[in-house]
Amino acid sequence: MKITLDSCVWGGAGKVLQNAGYDVVWIGDFLEDPGDEAIIKQAFNQARVLVTLDKDFGELAVVKGVPHHGIIRLVNHAGREQGPVCVQVLQKYRDDLSQGALITVDKHKIRVRKKD
């Protein structure tokens, strides 16, 4: 599975995901942040699940109907927790993500919004 990590996600999470066998692109490696619309478009064009802390991607996906290959939004997770949490979510919700789900993960619950 291919993953795009938004620049707001801790860069070390990418290493955790790579070690778990994922193909990872971290927007923080870019010279300039291309902006949310360009990021979601690039992730879609490359068939990547987008991982972010930013709720604006949910709005792009749900309200504006911007196509995507799954979005994971992490809420209130410390940087060093982000990689392991992503690995768990990617394993458990792989099928939902492959169908374009939007998954919000906070410390106490996981909410899965399946693509309409």
Steps between C-alpha positions, in 0.01 A plus 500: 500500500622850418476785750534879483578667831396863525774737616325540838560131577826429683767404245611204711161339439613443143790283615267293720267447203787415265631246749151344499522462121312809378605726211506845661523856369528776763395847386749642753778386264374739230672839463162669531164378629278487189176557696214271595331477159826412324589245770169315482513505119854363494413228753198403290697496174761275661236276668625589848318512832541848649595532868454840662422689819306760301119487492495704177560183298174355631322810381661472157398136477149517650371849424677566170508139382870503417598141408742311722623149581431520872589754766618442856474798732692470825367701795701570817778248440855594596750488215658172606158335525397593146694231311391205716139624504503526120634147464218367720232695312637403159498133596157498661319725251684411179181402315310812610790721394529328164136598445566866585408519869578801715627376837538726802717358777516660842627358826170341600312416181524441128231632269470353152306695240456279199487649155141563387 
